């Protein structure tokens, strides 16, 4: 289905190529990011937190091992004072627990307590359900390709944040 815009098809591809162009990816990703942002801001407001606090919680939750305040600072791009204020708010609200590393007591590790995780899971359950509904419309191979794309894009974005090109 070619349209009058120079070859765009209704499915998002371009005539003759069968693939979406960069602009279409950019628009879809911005829209998705906007929807995620609205959900995260809603969670932060419901919990009496700042949007930065919710970003910190996501980083702590997604980390493969407990983060330190310094690693969280690097991830969020904040000053050490801003991270300390954020962690103080999160700790007071019961969302984060700080502990000393048993191997080196000078090191502080950040943990997301299970009761706080349960509150977040409850709030974001509709997001998980929407994700599952969208995923269920794809076959296994399409899901693998979508996940591979998202993984590669996240790697590229991380490299940009870390000063790579």
C-alpha positions as CSV (number, residue, x, y, z in Angstrom):
1,X,0.0,0.0,0.0
2,X,1.8,3.1,-1.2
3,X,0.5,6.4,-0.2
4,X,1.0,9.9,-1.5
5,X,3.8,10.7,0.9
6,X,6.5,9.2,-1.3
7,X,6.1,5.5,-0.7
8,X,5.1,5.1,2.9
9,X,3.0,2.1,3.6
10,X,0.2,1.7,6.2
11,X,2.3,-0.9,8.1
12,X,5.1,1.7,8.7
13,X,7.5,0.5,6.0
14,X,8.6,2.2,2.9
15,X,7.6,1.0,-0.6
16,X,10.1,-1.5,-1.9
17,X,12.1,-1.9,1.3
18,X,9.7,-3.7,3.6
19,X,11.3,-2.0,6.6
20,X,10.5,0.9,8.8
21,X,12.6,4.0,8.5
22,X,14.5,5.7,11.3
23,X,11.9,8.5,11.7
24,X,9.2,5.9,12.4
25,X,11.4,4.2,15.0
26,X,12.1,7.5,16.6
27,X,8.4,8.4,16.8
28,X,7.4,5.0,18.2
29,X,10.3,5.1,20.8
30,X,9.4,8.7,21.9
31,X,5.7,7.7,22.3
32,X,6.7,4.6,24.3
33,X,9.1,6.7,26.4
34,X,6.4,9.3,27.0
35,X,4.0,6.6,28.2
36,X,6.6,5.1,30.5
37,X,7.4,8.5,31.8
38,X,3.7,9.2,32.6
39,X,3.5,5.8,34.5
40,X,6.7,6.5,36.4
41,X,5.6,10.0,37.4
42,X,2.3,8.7,38.5
43,X,4.0,6.1,40.7
44,X,6.3,8.7,42.1
45,X,3.4,11.0,42.9
46,X,1.4,8.2,44.5
47,X,4.3,7.3,46.7
48,X,5.1,11.0,47.6
49,X,8.4,10.8,45.7
50,X,10.3,12.9,43.1
51,X,10.6,11.6,39.6
52,X,14.4,11.3,40.2
53,X,13.6,9.0,43.1
54,X,11.6,6.7,40.8
55,X,14.5,6.7,38.4
56,X,16.9,5.7,41.2
57,X,14.5,2.9,42.3
58,X,14.5,1.6,38.7
59,X,18.3,1.6,38.6
60,X,18.5,-0.2,42.0
61,X,15.9,-2.7,40.9
62,X,17.5,-3.4,37.5
63,X,21.1,-3.7,38.8
64,X,22.7,-7.2,38.6
65,X,24.2,-6.7,42.0
66,X,23.5,-4.1,44.7
67,X,24.6,-0.6,43.6
68,X,26.7,1.8,45.7
69,X,25.7,5.4,45.9
70,X,28.6,6.3,43.6
71,X,27.4,3.9,40.9
72,X,23.9,5.2,41.2
73,X,25.3,8.8,40.9
74,X,27.1,7.8,37.7
75,X,24.0,6.0,36.3
76,X,21.7,9.0,37.0
77,X,24.2,11.7,36.2
78,X,23.6,13.5,39.5
79,X,25.9,15.1,42.0
80,X,26.8,13.2,45.1
81,X,24.8,15.6,47.2
82,X,21.7,15.1,45.0
83,X,22.1,11.3,45.3
84,X,22.4,11.5,49.1
85,X,19.2,13.6,49.3
86,X,17.4,11.1,46.9
87,X,18.6,8.1,49.0
88,X,17.6,9.8,52.2
89,X,14.0,10.4,50.8
90,X,13.8,6.8,49.6
91,X,15.1,5.4,52.9
92,X,12.6,7.5,54.9
93,X,9.8,6.3,52.7
94,X,10.9,2.6,53.1
95,X,11.8,2.1,49.4
96,X,15.6,1.6,49.9
97,X,17.8,0.1,52.6
98,X,21.5,0.9,52.9
99,X,23.9,-1.7,54.2
100,X,27.6,-1.9,54.7
101,X,29.4,-4.4,52.5
102,X,30.6,-7.2,54.7
103,X,33.9,-7.5,52.8
104,X,34.7,-3.8,53.1
105,X,32.7,-1.9,55.7
106,X,33.6,1.4,53.9
107,X,31.3,0.4,51.0
108,X,27.6,1.1,51.2
109,X,25.2,-1.1,49.2
110,X,21.7,-0.2,48.2
111,X,18.8,-2.6,48.4
112,X,15.2,-2.5,47.3
113,X,13.3,-4.2,50.2
114,X,10.7,-6.8,49.2
115,X,7.7,-5.0,50.7
116,X,8.6,-1.9,48.6
117,X,9.1,-4.1,45.5
118,X,5.6,-5.5,46.2
119,X,4.1,-1.9,46.2
120,X,5.9,-1.1,42.9
121,X,4.8,-4.4,41.4
122,X,1.2,-3.7,42.3
123,X,1.3,-0.2,40.8
124,X,3.1,-1.3,37.6
125,X,1.0,-4.5,37.1
126,X,-1.1,-2.9,34.3
127,X,2.2,-2.1,32.5
128,X,3.2,-5.8,32.8
129,X,-0.2,-6.9,31.6
130,X,0.0,-4.5,28.6
131,X,3.5,-5.7,27.8
132,X,2.3,-9.3,27.9
133,X,-0.7,-8.5,25.7
134,X,1.5,-6.9,23.1
135,X,4.1,-9.7,23.3
136,X,1.3,-12.3,22.9
137,X,0.6,-10.8,19.4
138,X,4.1,-11.8,18.3
139,X,5.4,-15.3,17.5
140,X,8.5,-16.6,19.3
141,X,10.9,-15.4,16.6
142,X,9.4,-11.9,16.5
143,X,9.7,-11.7,20.2
144,X,13.4,-12.7,20.0
145,X,14.0,-10.0,17.4
146,X,12.2,-7.4,19.4
147,X,14.1,-8.2,22.5
148,X,17.4,-8.3,20.6
149,X,16.6,-4.8,19.1
150,X,15.8,-3.4,22.6
151,X,19.0,-4.9,24.0
152,X,21.1,-3.5,21.2
153,X,19.5,-0.1,21.5
154,X,20.1,0.0,25.3
155,X,23.7,-0.9,24.7
156,X,24.1,1.9,22.2
157,X,22.4,4.4,24.6
158,X,24.6,3.3,27.4
159,X,27.7,3.8,25.3
160,X,26.4,7.4,24.5
161,X,26.0,8.1,28.2
162,X,29.5,6.7,28.9
163,X,31.0,9.0,26.3
164,X,31.1,6.6,23.3
165,X,29.9,7.4,19.8
